[in-house]
């Protein structure tokens, strides 16, 4: 049996590979250069062009682009009317912003446990967590797999709640044949560099509701409007504008918008390649008893942002940390997504304690995020599979 590099063996790779990486081609670069040579670097025509493009890609009626995915969640919570004394239900297996958006509005995040097989928020746990103070549910499409939208929409409809889909991972995914982004009250997107489509940074909120759309536009830009129909006073002249609500400077630049438009033109290619890599991983790891493969619901045609390697601790002589370090020694550099949000000291100071969501806590202790991105070569993919297999078999119980 081949010895892992961490035990003195030879690494499967000579160079390091990381869990995520953007793909930028000459067309993307030219799109940004064209904006840099134009009259508008921000608040220009590329913003509306990107919003229209997102509507075409997702089927949503309205899109509001903004500075990042966190800003998108914040203005979505504001548009839903989340405020002091309210509760917002979300999953702990997510980036902190999914819960923080409630705190920004003076509300309290309530954590509902996950389905132990799909790793997405469990609709039954969501319903059990509802109280008279619940205002919204922030459901995260973890790894890019769609949440169970049918039961979640039913629950939210019956209880009069807003369903905010945190789709930071989800672009390219379809639920029952329809693109995610047009299926919830609001869906937020992120264009961080490790996401399927990137603008360096950037975010968006998608909705089919005109009232929500108008609120989102205001909250993105200081609560300021130039629309005379929304003003309370007679305009002083063509320069006139009014601040009619308290908003934020969450605008996106035209350079970012141009890059995202160019990236969206490649979404089908990006999605197809990610699916190919996931299929190869799943086929290989299903043969290893030390590895648990994430279950996918049949309704979700998934474009994965993350590939989660779940270890079976009962079948390994080492823990997750040692497995992670062993992969790094093979030059396969991974990550972990995510630390349960209420583990963080800030949340501990708010009174949250471990033990809230046993399935989520167990998942966190057993997972590693493997490299997954469009530009991975077949040799890259095989080297990751080889590294995982070598370590799993060497340390098998």
Order of alpha helices (4+ residues) and beta strands (2+ residues): alpha-alpha-beta-alpha-beta-alpha-beta-alpha-beta-alpha-beta-beta-beta-beta-beta-alpha-beta-beta-alpha-alpha-beta-beta-beta-alpha-alpha-alpha-beta-alpha
